[in-house]
Amino acid sequence: MTAIAQGRAAGSGTVRKLLAGGLVSGALVAVLVATALGAEEAVPGIALPGPAVVYGLPVLRVLLDLAAVAVVGLSVLPKLLGFDDPERTEPVMRRARPLAVSFAWAWALLALVVIVFQAAELNPGTVPGPAAIAEYVDNVGAGQGMLFSAACALVCAGIGLLAVRFGEKVPAELRIVVAFFGLLPIPVTGHAVDSVWHDPIMISMELHVMGSAAWTGGLLTVMLFVARDRGLLARVLPKFSKLATAALVLVNLSGVVTGLSTIALTPGTELPASLVTSEYGLLLVAKTAIVALLIPIAAHIRFRLLPRIERQEATAVVAWAAAELTVLGLAYGVAVALTTATIA
């Protein structure tokens, strides 16, 4: 390997650590801190899940979310690259397609392990066997949702293997649709509202999850696979910028609507007091503040850096994207903690 090639490989490794490391570390730190602050105190005579479940379950959940985000981003990537210049885009996709398969397998495996931990959470002090796990999946919607998500992830892996073999003859739209289908059951694992507004709130949650995945996954894959090619980045980033802008609006609106509606429709709560008196309300405020931090970062990339990128000038876009991904990671961590937080 030449010195230039070695330098490029080292630089590529640094970029991967900066981008993926910020996203993963932000998510893990946020979910662990939120879990620690919201941990239940032991009550005599009432069995509580052990630390392995209390902390292991949210960590597994956030890792599952990030694996799904990676699959969504890698599925969207060919649409962002376009199909009119295969000599330039095909080398990128040859590196991306196997990763999509790997992350789909990780997604499926994590979903199955999450089911085990969820069953253990409902049976403190015991290690659930096959019968207990089957009973949990049969009776609890969260278990059924995770199982369906795992099945979709396996389908993603199968379609991804076909894409590795046959390239873009396997429609990108098919990969995108299946990946998004796998995200749909994830809101089922959170709070359920017993109200005539249940279905609209669930739709809002699902839009929130899909918008977040498209935004985060798209940004991560564009920066990982395209950022070093100024000419290709000048074509791809404007497309992603439109997607990210729509996702930013969708994520903010759906998040606020879902959060406030969940509090308002839960018996024993009232707005705005519950925003500062309940664990759920405090986490919702924290997540809203975190997402608000994304607006100036995204605006800087869109309005200050993008015009220079379109002129194929050197910019610090990777560093700004790493900051955005780190904040997105924090939001993902808090979002997982929200699914089990006490509302009343």
C-alpha positions in Angstrom: 0.0 0.0 0.0 1.4 3.4 -1.0 1.8 6.3 1.5 -1.1 8.1 -0.1 -3.4 5.1 0.1 -2.4 4.6 3.7 -3.2 8.2 4.5 -6.6 7.9 2.8 -7.4 4.7 4.7 -6.4 6.4 8.0 -8.5 9.4 7.2 -11.4 7.3 6.3 -11.1 5.4 9.6 -11.1 8.7 11.5 -14.2 9.9 9.7 -16.0 6.7 10.5 -15.1 7.0 14.2 -16.1 10.6 14.3 -19.5 10.1 12.7 -20.6 6.7 13.9 -18.9 7.1 17.3 -20.7 10.4 18.0 -24.1 8.9 17.1 -23.7 5.7 19.2 -21.9 7.3 22.2 -24.5 10.1 22.3 -27.4 7.6 22.3 -25.8 5.3 25.0 -24.9 8.2 27.3 -28.4 9.7 27.1 -30.2 6.4 27.7 -28.0 5.3 30.6 -28.3 8.7 32.3 -32.1 8.9 31.8 -32.5 5.3 33.0 -30.4 5.9 36.1 -32.3 9.1 37.0 -35.7 7.3 36.5 -34.7 4.0 38.2 -37.4 2.8 40.6 -36.5 2.5 44.3 -36.8 -0.9 45.9 -40.0 -1.5 47.8 -40.2 -4.3 50.5 -42.2 -7.2 49.2 -42.2 -6.1 45.6 -39.7 -7.8 43.2 -38.0 -5.5 40.7 -35.9 -6.4 37.7 -32.2 -6.6 38.3 -29.7 -4.1 37.0 -28.9 -6.4 34.0 -32.5 -5.9 32.9 -33.0 -2.3 34.1 -29.9 -1.1 32.2 -29.5 -3.8 29.6 -33.0 -3.5 28.1 -32.8 0.3 27.2 -29.2 -0.2 25.9 -30.4 -3.0 23.6 -33.3 -1.0 22.5 -31.2 2.0 21.5 -28.7 -0.3 19.7 -31.7 -1.9 17.9 -32.9 1.6 16.9 -29.5 2.6 15.5 -29.1 -0.7 13.6 -32.5 0.0 12.0 -31.5 3.6 11.3 -28.3 2.3 9.5 -30.5 0.0 7.3 -32.8 2.8 6.4 -29.9 5.1 5.5 -28.2 2.4 3.4 -31.5 1.7 1.7 -32.1 5.4 0.9 -28.5 5.9 -0.3 -29.0 4.6 -3.9 -31.9 7.0 -4.5 -29.7 9.9 -3.3 -26.8 8.8 -5.5 -29.0 8.4 -8.6 -28.6 6.0 -11.4 -27.4 8.1 -14.2 -23.6 7.8 -13.5 -23.0 4.1 -12.5 -19.3 4.3 -13.1 -19.1 6.8 -10.2 -21.9 5.6 -7.9 -21.5 1.8 -8.3 -18.2 1.6 -6.4 -19.9 3.4 -3.5 -22.8 1.0 -3.5 -20.5 -2.0 -3.7 -19.2 -0.9 -0.3 -22.6 0.0 1.1 -24.7 -3.1 0.1 -22.9 -5.7 2.3 -23.1 -3.3 5.3 -26.9 -3.1 4.8 -27.0 -6.9 5.1 -24.9 -6.9 8.2 -26.9 -4.2 10.0 -30.2 -6.0 9.0 -28.9 -9.1 10.7 -27.9 -7.1 13.7 -31.4 -5.5 13.8 -33.1 -8.9 13.7 -30.8 -10.4 16.4 -31.2 -7.4 18.7 -35.0 -7.4 18.3 -35.1 -11.1 19.4 -32.8 -10.4 22.4 -35.0 -7.4 23.3 -38.0 -9.8 23.5 -36.1 -12.0 26.0 -35.3 -9.0 28.1 -38.8 -7.6 27.9 -40.1 -11.0 29.1 -37.6 -10.9 32.0 -38.7 -7.4 32.9 -42.2 -8.8 33.5 -40.9 -11.7 35.5 -38.4 -10.2 37.9 -35.8 -12.6 39.5 -36.2 -15.3 36.8 -34.6 -16.1 33.5 -37.4 -16.6 31.1 -37.4 -19.9 29.3 -38.9 -20.6 25.8 -42.4 -21.1 27.3 -42.3 -17.8 29.2 -41.0 -16.0 26.1 -43.7 -17.5 23.9 -46.4 -16.6 26.4 -45.1 -13.0 26.5 -45.1 -12.7 22.7 -48.6 -14.2 22.6 -50.1 -11.8 25.2 -48.2 -8.6 24.9 -48.3 -6.2 22.0 -44.8 -5.0 22.5 -43.5 -8.6 22.1 -45.5 -9.0 18.9 -44.2 -5.7 17.6 -40.6 -6.7 18.2 -41.2 -10.1 16.5 -42.6 -8.4 13.4 -39.8 -5.9 13.4 -37.3 -8.8 13.5 -39.1 -10.6 10.6 -38.9 -7.4 8.5 -35.2 -7.1 9.4 -34.6 -10.6 8.1 -36.5 -9.8 4.9 -34.2 -6.7 4.6 -31.2 -9.0 5.0 -32.5 -11.4 2.3 -33.3 -8.5 -0.2 -29.9 -7.0 0.7 -28.1 -10.3 -0.3 -29.9 -10.2 -3.6 -28.7 -6.6 -4.0 -25.2 -7.7 -3.3 -25.5 -10.3 -6.0 -27.5 -8.4 -8.6 -26.8 -4.7 -7.8 -29.4 -2.1 -8.6 -31.5 -4.6 -10.6 -33.0 -5.1 -7.1 -35.2 -2.0 -6.8 -34.1 0.5 -4.2 -37.7 1.3 -3.5 -38.3 -2.3 -2.3 -35.4 -2.0 0.2 -36.7 1.3 1.5 -40.3 0.1 1.9 -39.4 -3.1 3.8 -37.0 -1.1 6.1 -39.7 1.4 6.9 -42.2 -1.5 7.5 -39.8 -2.8 10.1 -39.9 0.5 11.9 -43.7 0.6 12.2 -44.1 -1.8 15.2 -41.5 0.1 17.3 -44.0 2.7 18.6 -46.1 -0.2 19.9 -43.4 -0.9 22.5 -44.1 2.5 24.1 -47.0 4.1 25.9 -50.5 3.2 24.8 -53.3 5.8 25.1 -56.8 4.4 25.7 -58.8 7.0 23.8 -60.6 7.7 20.6 -57.3 9.5 19.6 -55.3 6.3 20.0 -55.0 5.7 16.2 -54.0 9.3 15.3 -51.4 9.3 18.1 -50.0 6.0 16.9 -49.8 7.4 13.3 -48.0 10.4 14.7 -45.5 8.2 16.5 -44.8 6.1 13.4 -44.3 9.2 11.3 -41.9 10.5 14.0 -39.9 7.2 14.0 -39.7 7.1 10.2 -38.8 10.7 9.8 -36.0 10.4 12.4 -34.6 7.2 10.8 -34.6 8.8 7.3 -32.9 11.9 8.6 -30.3 10.2 10.8 -29.6 7.3 8.5 -29.4 9.4 5.4 -27.0 11.9 7.0 -24.8 9.1 8.4 -24.5 7.2 5.1 -24.0 10.3 2.9 -21.2 11.5 5.1 -19.6 8.0 5.4 -19.7 7.1 1.7 -19.8 10.4 -0.2 -18.2 13.2 1.8 -14.7 12.5 0.4 -15.8 12.9 -3.2 -16.5 16.6 -3.7 -18.1 16.1 -7.1 -20.4 13.4 -5.9 -21.2 15.2 -2.7 -22.1 18.3 -4.7 -24.8 16.3 -6.4 -26.0 14.2 -3.4 -26.1 16.6 -0.5 -28.7 19.0 -2.1 -31.0 16.0 -2.5 -30.5 15.0 1.1 -30.9 18.5 2.3 -34.5 18.6 1.0 -35.2 15.2 2.6 -33.6 16.4 5.9 -35.6 19.7 5.9 -38.9 17.7 5.5 -37.8 15.3 8.2 -36.9 18.1 10.6 -40.4 19.6 10.3 -42.1 16.2 10.5 -40.0 15.0 13.5 -40.6 18.2 15.5 -44.3 18.4 14.8 -45.1 14.8 15.3 -42.9 14.6 18.5 -44.6 17.6 20.1 -48.1 16.4 19.1 -47.4 12.8 20.3 -45.8 13.9 23.6 -48.4 16.5 24.6 -51.3 14.3 23.5 -50.0 11.3 25.5 -49.8 13.5 28.7 -53.2 15.2 28.1 -55.0 11.9 27.5 -53.5 10.0 30.4 -55.8 9.9 33.5 -54.4 11.8 36.5 -52.3 14.2 34.4 -52.8 17.8 33.3 -50.9 20.2 31.1 -48.7 22.1 31.6 -48.0 20.9 35.2 -47.2 17.4 34.2 -44.3 18.6 32.0 -42.3 19.4 35.1 -43.9 17.0 37.7 -43.7 13.7 35.9 -40.7 11.7 34.6 -42.2 11.5 31.2 -42.8 15.3 31.0 -39.3 16.1 32.1 -37.8 13.7 29.5 -40.2 15.2 26.8 -38.9 18.7 27.7 -35.3 17.4 27.5 -35.8 15.7 24.1 -37.5 18.8 22.7 -34.5 20.9 23.9 -32.1 18.4 22.3 -34.0 18.5 19.0 -34.1 22.3 19.1 -30.2 22.2 19.2 -30.3 20.5 15.8 -32.0 23.5 14.1 -29.0 25.8 14.1 -26.6 23.0 13.1 -28.8 21.9 10.2 -29.3 25.5 9.2 -25.6 26.1 9.1 -25.0 23.1 6.9 -27.9 24.0 4.6 -27.4 27.7 4.2 -23.7 28.3 4.9 -21.9 25.1 3.8 -24.2 23.7 1.0 -23.5 26.6 -1.5 -19.8 26.0 -1.0 -20.2 22.3 -1.4 -22.1 22.8 -4.7 -19.1 24.8 -5.9 -16.9 21.8 -4.8 -15.0 23.8 -2.3 -13.4 22.4 0.8 -15.6 22.7 3.9 -15.8 21.3 7.5 -19.1 19.5 6.7 -18.0 16.2 8.2 -17.3 17.9 11.6 -20.7 19.7 11.5 -22.4 16.4 10.5 -20.7 14.6 13.4 -22.0 17.3 15.8 -25.5 16.8 14.3 -25.3 13.0 14.6 -24.1 13.3 18.2 -27.1 15.4 19.1 -29.4 13.0 17.2 -27.9 10.2 19.2 -28.8 12.0 22.4 -32.3 12.4 21.1 -32.5 8.7 20.4 -31.3 7.8 23.9 -33.9 10.0 25.5 -36.6 8.7 23.2 -35.9 5.1 24.3 -36.1 6.3 28.0 -39.5 8.0 27.2 -41.1 4.6 26.2 -41.0 3.4 29.8 -41.1 6.7 31.7 -43.8 7.3 34.3 -46.4 9.7 33.0 -48.7 10.3 36.0 
